Amino acid sequence: QSTISMLNPMVVLGIILRIPRHYLGVVAVWGLGSLLDIFLMSCIRAMLARVDIPVITPLLVTSLGLLIPLFIALVMGRVIYQNGEIFGLVRKSDLMVPVMPDAVPGES
């Protein structure tokens, strides 16, 4: 389906019902990660408020603030990769890697 179809709540509900355990795990990681990000950003801002270097301080705060959202995105990408067959993104044979691709049967 198209990306625009994700605006339809029924499509999203269908995806959730296909992978309920993984979906709840992603929601938990997203929620805890967001709370951790808020806490860390407030701590970082409090520490850097004492040392205000015009260019470096905002750049450092922004860079550190993107670490946890990056981790959350990696977790979500992993869930999509693991369930690619369910979503119709890949076939099971696409995920298999040949052990000896140049081997010929009968030769040793």
Secondary structure, DSSP 4 states (H G I P E B T S, - for coil): --SGGGGSHHHHHHHHHHSHHHHHHHHHHHHHHHHHHHHHHHHHHHHHTTS--TTHHHHHHHHHHTHHHHHHHHHHHHHHHHTHHHHTSS-HHHH---SSTT--TT--
